[in-house]
């Protein structure tokens, strides 16, 4: 797994950021959404309005908040939306753990979802810490 010690690695593959779509965190969060949809498609129909819906909404919330925060005019606002995205990630992480304990689990493979979520949370944590540290200096 990639390390995220350099700011440019966290933010973009190239040094030029034009839109939120250039952010690696947004791209990884979008991959997570697709992975969650694939996983929840295997859940029983009885969970359609329960965990399936809730997990999908949480997953979608992560890149949505990253995008909204990036479009805001200040770093303070961006930080706030990254914190919200991080909260949605923690919520999703909990829901994944719940599904692993339920009988319908049927030996589903959580490897991809777990890896992507761990990576997204790590990057969000690094970015929020970086933005917070910068705001304290300014």
CNS distance restraints for C-alpha pairs under 8 A (distance, minus, plus):
assign (resid   4 and name CA) (resid   9 and name CA) 5.96 0.50 0.50
assign (resid   4 and name CA) (resid  10 and name CA) 5.64 0.50 0.50
assign (resid   4 and name CA) (resid 123 and name CA) 6.90 0.50 0.50
assign (resid   4 and name CA) (resid 126 and name CA) 7.71 0.50 0.50
assign (resid   5 and name CA) (resid   9 and name CA) 7.47 0.50 0.50
assign (resid   5 and name CA) (resid  10 and name CA) 7.69 0.50 0.50
assign (resid   6 and name CA) (resid  10 and name CA) 6.61 0.50 0.50
assign (resid   7 and name CA) (resid  11 and name CA) 6.16 0.50 0.50
assign (resid   8 and name CA) (resid  12 and name CA) 5.61 0.50 0.50
assign (resid   8 and name CA) (resid  13 and name CA) 6.94 0.50 0.50
assign (resid   8 and name CA) (resid  14 and name CA) 7.40 0.50 0.50
assign (resid   8 and name CA) (resid  15 and name CA) 6.17 0.50 0.50
assign (resid   9 and name CA) (resid  13 and name CA) 6.14 0.50 0.50
assign (resid   9 and name CA) (resid  24 and name CA) 7.75 0.50 0.50
assign (resid  10 and name CA) (resid  23 and name CA) 7.63 0.50 0.50
assign (resid  10 and name CA) (resid  24 and name CA) 6.29 0.50 0.50
assign (resid  10 and name CA) (resid  25 and name CA) 6.99 0.50 0.50
assign (resid  10 and name CA) (resid 123 and name CA) 6.58 0.50 0.50
assign (resid  10 and name CA) (resid 127 and name CA) 7.46 0.50 0.50
assign (resid  11 and name CA) (resid  17 and name CA) 7.87 0.50 0.50
assign (resid  11 and name CA) (resid  22 and name CA) 7.69 0.50 0.50
assign (resid  11 and name CA) (resid  23 and name CA) 5.02 0.50 0.50
assign (resid  11 and name CA) (resid  24 and name CA) 5.63 0.50 0.50
assign (resid  11 and name CA) (resid  25 and name CA) 7.01 0.50 0.50
assign (resid  12 and name CA) (resid  16 and name CA) 7.27 0.50 0.50
assign (resid  12 and name CA) (resid  17 and name CA) 6.77 0.50 0.50
assign (resid  12 and name CA) (resid  22 and name CA) 5.87 0.50 0.50
assign (resid  12 and name CA) (resid  23 and name CA) 5.04 0.50 0.50
assign (resid  12 and name CA) (resid  24 and name CA) 5.30 0.50 0.50
assign (resid  13 and name CA) (resid  22 and name CA) 7.90 0.50 0.50
assign (resid  13 and name CA) (resid  24 and name CA) 7.10 0.50 0.50
assign (resid  17 and name CA) (resid  22 and name CA) 5.75 0.50 0.50
assign (resid  17 and name CA) (resid  23 and name CA) 7.20 0.50 0.50
assign (resid  18 and name CA) (resid  22 and name CA) 6.52 0.50 0.50
assign (resid  19 and name CA) (resid  23 and name CA) 7.56 0.50 0.50
assign (resid  19 and name CA) (resid  70 and name CA) 7.87 0.50 0.50
assign (resid  20 and name CA) (resid  26 and name CA) 6.81 0.50 0.50
assign (resid  20 and name CA) (resid  66 and name CA) 7.45 0.50 0.50
assign (resid  20 and name CA) (resid  67 and name CA) 5.41 0.50 0.50
assign (resid  20 and name CA) (resid  70 and name CA) 5.90 0.50 0.50
assign (resid  20 and name CA) (resid  71 and name CA) 7.38 0.50 0.50
assign (resid  21 and name CA) (resid  26 and name CA) 6.28 0.50 0.50
assign (resid  21 and name CA) (resid  27 and name CA) 6.70 0.50 0.50
assign (resid  21 and name CA) (resid  67 and name CA) 7.69 0.50 0.50
assign (resid  22 and name CA) (resid  26 and name CA) 7.63 0.50 0.50
assign (resid  22 and name CA) (resid  27 and name CA) 7.60 0.50 0.50
assign (resid  23 and name CA) (resid  27 and name CA) 6.48 0.50 0.50
assign (resid  24 and name CA) (resid  28 and name CA) 6.08 0.50 0.50
assign (resid  25 and name CA) (resid  29 and name CA) 6.02 0.50 0.50
assign (resid  25 and name CA) (resid  63 and name CA) 7.95 0.50 0.50
assign (resid  25 and name CA) (resid  66 and name CA) 7.96 0.50 0.50
assign (resid  25 and name CA) (resid 120 and name CA) 6.39 0.50 0.50
assign (resid  25 and name CA) (resid 123 and name CA) 6.57 0.50 0.50
assign (resid  25 and name CA) (resid 124 and name CA) 7.26 0.50 0.50
assign (resid  26 and name CA) (resid  30 and name CA) 6.15 0.50 0.50
assign (resid  26 and name CA) (resid  63 and name CA) 5.27 0.50 0.50
assign (resid  26 and name CA) (resid  66 and name CA) 6.36 0.50 0.50
assign (resid  26 and name CA) (resid  67 and name CA) 7.20 0.50 0.50
assign (resid  27 and name CA) (resid  31 and name CA) 6.39 0.50 0.50
assign (resid  27 and name CA) (resid  63 and name CA) 7.91 0.50 0.50
assign (resid  28 and name CA) (resid  32 and name CA) 6.27 0.50 0.50
assign (resid  28 and name CA) (resid 116 and name CA) 7.04 0.50 0.50
assign (resid  28 and name CA) (resid 119 and name CA) 7.91 0.50 0.50
assign (resid  28 and name CA) (resid 120 and name CA) 6.39 0.50 0.50
assign (resid  29 and name CA) (resid  33 and name CA) 6.38 0.50 0.50
assign (resid  29 and name CA) (resid  59 and name CA) 7.71 0.50 0.50
assign (resid  29 and name CA) (resid  62 and name CA) 6.37 0.50 0.50
assign (resid  29 and name CA) (resid  63 and name CA) 5.32 0.50 0.50
assign (resid  29 and name CA) (resid 116 and name CA) 7.76 0.50 0.50
assign (resid  29 and name CA) (resid 117 and name CA) 7.91 0.50 0.50
assign (resid  29 and name CA) (resid 120 and name CA) 6.24 0.50 0.50
assign (resid  30 and name CA) (resid  34 and name CA) 6.54 0.50 0.50
assign (resid  30 and name CA) (resid  60 and name CA) 7.82 0.50 0.50
assign (resid  30 and name CA) (resid  63 and name CA) 6.13 0.50 0.50
assign (resid  31 and name CA) (resid  35 and name CA) 6.24 0.50 0.50
assign (resid  31 and name CA) (resid 116 and name CA) 7.54 0.50 0.50
assign (resid  32 and name CA) (resid  36 and name CA) 6.09 0.50 0.50
assign (resid  32 and name CA) (resid  59 and name CA) 6.90 0.50 0.50
assign (resid  32 and name CA) (resid 113 and name CA) 6.49 0.50 0.50
assign (resid  32 and name CA) (resid 116 and name CA) 5.77 0.50 0.50
assign (resid  32 and name CA) (resid 117 and name CA) 6.60 0.50 0.50
assign (resid  33 and name CA) (resid  37 and name CA) 6.23 0.50 0.50
assign (resid  33 and name CA) (resid  56 and name CA) 7.14 0.50 0.50
assign (resid  33 and name CA) (resid  59 and name CA) 5.20 0.50 0.50
assign (resid  33 and name CA) (resid  60 and name CA) 5.93 0.50 0.50
assign (resid  34 and name CA) (resid  38 and name CA) 6.29 0.50 0.50
assign (resid  35 and name CA) (resid  39 and name CA) 6.20 0.50 0.50
assign (resid  35 and name CA) (resid 112 and name CA) 7.05 0.50 0.50
assign (resid  35 and name CA) (resid 113 and name CA) 5.92 0.50 0.50
assign (resid  36 and name CA) (resid  40 and name CA) 5.99 0.50 0.50
assign (resid  36 and name CA) (resid  55 and name CA) 7.32 0.50 0.50
assign (resid  36 and name CA) (resid  56 and name CA) 6.53 0.50 0.50
assign (resid  36 and name CA) (resid  59 and name CA) 7.02 0.50 0.50
assign (resid  36 and name CA) (resid 113 and name CA) 6.53 0.50 0.50
assign (resid  37 and name CA) (resid  41 and name CA) 6.06 0.50 0.50
assign (resid  37 and name CA) (resid  56 and name CA) 6.54 0.50 0.50
assign (resid  38 and name CA) (resid  42 and name CA) 7.17 0.50 0.50
assign (resid  39 and name CA) (resid  43 and name CA) 7.32 0.50 0.50
assign (resid  39 and name CA) (resid 108 and name CA) 7.80 0.50 0.50
assign (resid  39 and name CA) (resid 110 and name CA) 7.77 0.50 0.50
assign (resid  40 and name CA) (resid  52 and name CA) 5.52 0.50 0.50
assign (resid  40 and name CA) (resid  55 and name CA) 7.98 0.50 0.50
assign (resid  40 and name CA) (resid  56 and name CA) 7.91 0.50 0.50
assign (resid  41 and name CA) (resid  52 and name CA) 7.95 0.50 0.50
assign (resid  43 and name CA) (resid  47 and name CA) 6.61 0.50 0.50
assign (resid  43 and name CA) (resid  48 and name CA) 7.86 0.50 0.50
assign (resid  43 and name CA) (resid  52 and name CA) 7.14 0.50 0.50
assign (resid  43 and name CA) (resid 104 and name CA) 7.22 0.50 0.50
assign (resid  43 and name CA) (resid 105 and name CA) 7.69 0.50 0.50
assign (resid  44 and name CA) (resid  48 and name CA) 7.34 0.50 0.50
assign (resid  44 and name CA) (resid 104 and name CA) 7.14 0.50 0.50
assign (resid  46 and name CA) (resid  50 and name CA) 7.75 0.50 0.50
assign (resid  47 and name CA) (resid  51 and name CA) 5.68 0.50 0.50
assign (resid  47 and name CA) (resid  52 and name CA) 5.67 0.50 0.50
assign (resid  47 and name CA) (resid  53 and name CA) 7.81 0.50 0.50
assign (resid  48 and name CA) (resid  52 and name CA) 5.15 0.50 0.50
assign (resid  48 and name CA) (resid  53 and name CA) 5.97 0.50 0.50
assign (resid  49 and name CA) (resid  53 and name CA) 5.33 0.50 0.50
assign (resid  49 and name CA) (resid  54 and name CA) 7.68 0.50 0.50
assign (resid  50 and name CA) (resid  54 and name CA) 6.23 0.50 0.50
assign (resid  51 and name CA) (resid  55 and name CA) 5.75 0.50 0.50
assign (resid  51 and name CA) (resid  95 and name CA) 7.16 0.50 0.50
assign (resid  51 and name CA) (resid  99 and name CA) 7.88 0.50 0.50
assign (resid  52 and name CA) (resid  56 and name CA) 6.20 0.50 0.50
assign (resid  53 and name CA) (resid  57 and name CA) 6.17 0.50 0.50
assign (resid  54 and name CA) (resid  58 and name CA) 6.20 0.50 0.50
assign (resid  55 and name CA) (resid  59 and name CA) 6.11 0.50 0.50
assign (resid  55 and name CA) (resid  92 and name CA) 5.87 0.50 0.50
assign (resid  55 and name CA) (resid  95 and name CA) 6.62 0.50 0.50
assign (resid  55 and name CA) (resid  96 and name CA) 7.82 0.50 0.50
assign (resid  56 and name CA) (resid  60 and name CA) 6.09 0.50 0.50
assign (resid  57 and name CA) (resid  61 and name CA) 6.05 0.50 0.50
assign (resid  58 and name CA) (resid  62 and name CA) 6.74 0.50 0.50
assign (resid  58 and name CA) (resid  88 and name CA) 5.40 0.50 0.50
assign (resid  58 and name CA) (resid  89 and name CA) 6.99 0.50 0.50
assign (resid  58 and name CA) (resid  91 and name CA) 6.96 0.50 0.50
assign (resid  58 and name CA) (resid  92 and name CA) 5.78 0.50 0.50
assign (resid  59 and name CA) (resid  63 and name CA) 7.71 0.50 0.50
assign (resid  59 and name CA) (resid  88 and name CA) 7.22 0.50 0.50
assign (resid  59 and name CA) (resid  89 and name CA) 7.14 0.50 0.50
assign (resid  59 and name CA) (resid  92 and name CA) 6.71 0.50 0.50
assign (resid  60 and name CA) (resid  64 and name CA) 6.26 0.50 0.50
assign (resid  61 and name CA) (resid  65 and name CA) 5.93 0.50 0.50
assign (resid  61 and name CA) (resid  85 and name CA) 6.58 0.50 0.50
assign (resid  61 and name CA) (resid  88 and name CA) 6.53 0.50 0.50
assign (resid  62 and name CA) (resid  66 and name CA) 6.38 0.50 0.50
assign (resid  62 and name CA) (resid  84 and name CA) 7.87 0.50 0.50
assign (resid  62 and name CA) (resid  85 and name CA) 4.48 0.50 0.50
assign (resid  62 and name CA) (resid  86 and name CA) 7.25 0.50 0.50
assign (resid  62 and name CA) (resid  88 and name CA) 6.16 0.50 0.50
assign (resid  62 and name CA) (resid  89 and name CA) 6.70 0.50 0.50
assign (resid  63 and name CA) (resid  67 and name CA) 6.06 0.50 0.50
assign (resid  63 and name CA) (resid  85 and name CA) 7.32 0.50 0.50
assign (resid  64 and name CA) (resid  68 and name CA) 6.15 0.50 0.50
assign (resid  65 and name CA) (resid  69 and name CA) 5.88 0.50 0.50
assign (resid  65 and name CA) (resid  81 and name CA) 5.41 0.50 0.50
assign (resid  65 and name CA) (resid  82 and name CA) 6.66 0.50 0.50
assign (resid  65 and name CA) (resid  84 and name CA) 6.88 0.50 0.50
assign (resid  65 and name CA) (resid  85 and name CA) 5.60 0.50 0.50
assign (resid  66 and name CA) (resid  70 and name CA) 6.09 0.50 0.50
assign (resid  66 and name CA) (resid  78 and name CA) 7.63 0.50 0.50
assign (resid  66 and name CA) (resid  81 and name CA) 6.24 0.50 0.50
assign (resid  66 and name CA) (resid  82 and name CA) 5.83 0.50 0.50
assign (resid  66 and name CA) (resid  85 and name CA) 6.61 0.50 0.50
assign (resid  67 and name CA) (resid  71 and name CA) 6.32 0.50 0.50
assign (resid  68 and name CA) (resid  72 and name CA) 6.52 0.50 0.50
assign (resid  68 and name CA) (resid  78 and name CA) 7.90 0.50 0.50
assign (resid  68 and name CA) (resid  81 and name CA) 7.17 0.50 0.50
assign (resid  69 and name CA) (resid  77 and name CA) 6.03 0.50 0.50
assign (resid  69 and name CA) (resid  78 and name CA) 4.12 0.50 0.50
assign (resid  69 and name CA) (resid  79 and name CA) 7.26 0.50 0.50
assign (resid  69 and name CA) (resid  80 and name CA) 7.33 0.50 0.50
assign (resid  69 and name CA) (resid  81 and name CA) 4.92 0.50 0.50
assign (resid  69 and name CA) (resid  82 and name CA) 6.88 0.50 0.50
assign (resid  70 and name CA) (resid  78 and name CA) 5.51 0.50 0.50
assign (resid  71 and name CA) (resid  78 and name CA) 7.89 0.50 0.50
assign (resid  72 and name CA) (resid  77 and name CA) 6.17 0.50 0.50
assign (resid  72 and name CA) (resid  78 and name CA) 6.41 0.50 0.50
assign (resid  73 and name CA) (resid  77 and name CA) 7.20 0.50 0.50
assign (resid  74 and name CA) (resid  78 and name CA) 6.40 0.50 0.50
assign (resid  75 and name CA) (resid  79 and name CA) 6.01 0.50 0.50
assign (resid  75 and name CA) (resid 131 and name CA) 6.97 0.50 0.50
assign (resid  75 and name CA) (resid 135 and name CA) 7.82 0.50 0.50
assign (resid  76 and name CA) (resid  80 and name CA) 6.30 0.50 0.50
assign (resid  76 and name CA) (resid 131 and name CA) 7.73 0.50 0.50
assign (resid  76 and name CA) (resid 135 and name CA) 7.32 0.50 0.50
assign (resid  77 and name CA) (resid  81 and name CA) 6.36 0.50 0.50
assign (resid  78 and name CA) (resid  82 and name CA) 6.21 0.50 0.50
assign (resid  79 and name CA) (resid  83 and name CA) 6.23 0.50 0.50
assign (resid  79 and name CA) (resid 128 and name CA) 5.82 0.50 0.50
assign (resid  79 and name CA) (resid 131 and name CA) 6.22 0.50 0.50
assign (resid  79 and name CA) (resid 132 and name CA) 7.19 0.50 0.50
assign (resid  80 and name CA) (resid  84 and name CA) 6.42 0.50 0.50
assign (resid  81 and name CA) (resid  85 and name CA) 6.17 0.50 0.50
assign (resid  82 and name CA) (resid  86 and name CA) 6.11 0.50 0.50
assign (resid  82 and name CA) (resid 124 and name CA) 6.57 0.50 0.50
assign (resid  82 and name CA) (resid 127 and name CA) 7.89 0.50 0.50
assign (resid  82 and name CA) (resid 128 and name CA) 6.47 0.50 0.50
assign (resid  83 and name CA) (resid  87 and name CA) 6.23 0.50 0.50
assign (resid  83 and name CA) (resid 124 and name CA) 7.80 0.50 0.50
assign (resid  83 and name CA) (resid 128 and name CA) 6.80 0.50 0.50
assign (resid  84 and name CA) (resid  88 and name CA) 6.33 0.50 0.50
assign (resid  85 and name CA) (resid  89 and name CA) 6.24 0.50 0.50
assign (resid  85 and name CA) (resid 124 and name CA) 7.87 0.50 0.50
assign (resid  86 and name CA) (resid  90 and name CA) 6.33 0.50 0.50
assign (resid  86 and name CA) (resid 121 and name CA) 6.42 0.50 0.50
assign (resid  86 and name CA) (resid 124 and name CA) 6.30 0.50 0.50
assign (resid  86 and name CA) (resid 125 and name CA) 7.42 0.50 0.50
assign (resid  87 and name CA) (resid  91 and name CA) 6.23 0.50 0.50
assign (resid  88 and name CA) (resid  92 and name CA) 6.11 0.50 0.50
assign (resid  89 and name CA) (resid  93 and name CA) 6.04 0.50 0.50
assign (resid  89 and name CA) (resid 117 and name CA) 7.18 0.50 0.50
assign (resid  89 and name CA) (resid 121 and name CA) 6.67 0.50 0.50
assign (resid  90 and name CA) (resid  94 and name CA) 6.27 0.50 0.50
assign (resid  91 and name CA) (resid  95 and name CA) 6.36 0.50 0.50
assign (resid  92 and name CA) (resid  96 and name CA) 6.14 0.50 0.50
assign (resid  93 and name CA) (resid  97 and name CA) 6.36 0.50 0.50
assign (resid  93 and name CA) (resid 117 and name CA) 7.47 0.50 0.50
assign (resid  94 and name CA) (resid  98 and name CA) 6.27 0.50 0.50
assign (resid  95 and name CA) (resid  99 and name CA) 6.29 0.50 0.50
assign (resid  96 and name CA) (resid 100 and name CA) 6.34 0.50 0.50
assign (resid  97 and name CA) (resid 101 and name CA) 6.67 0.50 0.50
assign (resid  98 and name CA) (resid 102 and name CA) 6.60 0.50 0.50
assign (resid  99 and name CA) (resid 104 and name CA) 7.90 0.50 0.50
assign (resid  99 and name CA) (resid 105 and name CA) 6.39 0.50 0.50
assign (resid 100 and name CA) (resid 105 and name CA) 5.86 0.50 0.50
assign (resid 101 and name CA) (resid 105 and name CA) 7.25 0.50 0.50
assign (resid 110 and name CA) (resid 114 and name CA) 5.81 0.50 0.50
assign (resid 111 and name CA) (resid 115 and name CA) 6.08 0.50 0.50
assign (resid 112 and name CA) (resid 116 and name CA) 6.11 0.50 0.50
assign (resid 113 and name CA) (resid 117 and name CA) 5.98 0.50 0.50
assign (resid 114 and name CA) (resid 118 and name CA) 6.03 0.50 0.50
assign (resid 115 and name CA) (resid 119 and name CA) 6.20 0.50 0.50
assign (resid 116 and name CA) (resid 120 and name CA) 6.07 0.50 0.50
assign (resid 117 and name CA) (resid 121 and name CA) 6.02 0.50 0.50
assign (resid 118 and name CA) (resid 122 and name CA) 6.14 0.50 0.50
assign (resid 119 and name CA) (resid 123 and name CA) 6.27 0.50 0.50
assign (resid 120 and name CA) (resid 124 and name CA) 6.09 0.50 0.50
assign (resid 121 and name CA) (resid 125 and name CA) 6.00 0.50 0.50
assign (resid 122 and name CA) (resid 126 and name CA) 6.25 0.50 0.50
assign (resid 123 and name CA) (resid 127 and name CA) 6.07 0.50 0.50
assign (resid 124 and name CA) (resid 128 and name CA) 6.02 0.50 0.50
assign (resid 125 and name CA) (resid 129 and name CA) 6.15 0.50 0.50
assign (resid 126 and name CA) (resid 130 and name CA) 6.10 0.50 0.50
assign (resid 127 and name CA) (resid 131 and name CA) 6.10 0.50 0.50
assign (resid 128 and name CA) (resid 132 and name CA) 5.97 0.50 0.50
assign (resid 129 and name CA) (resid 133 and name CA) 6.05 0.50 0.50
assign (resid 130 and name CA) (resid 134 and name CA) 6.19 0.50 0.50
assign (resid 131 and name CA) (resid 135 and name CA) 6.15 0.50 0.50
assign (resid 132 and name CA) (resid 136 and name CA) 6.35 0.50 0.50
assign (resid 133 and name CA) (resid 137 and name CA) 6.55 0.50 0.50
assign (resid 134 and name CA) (resid 138 and name CA) 6.39 0.50 0.50
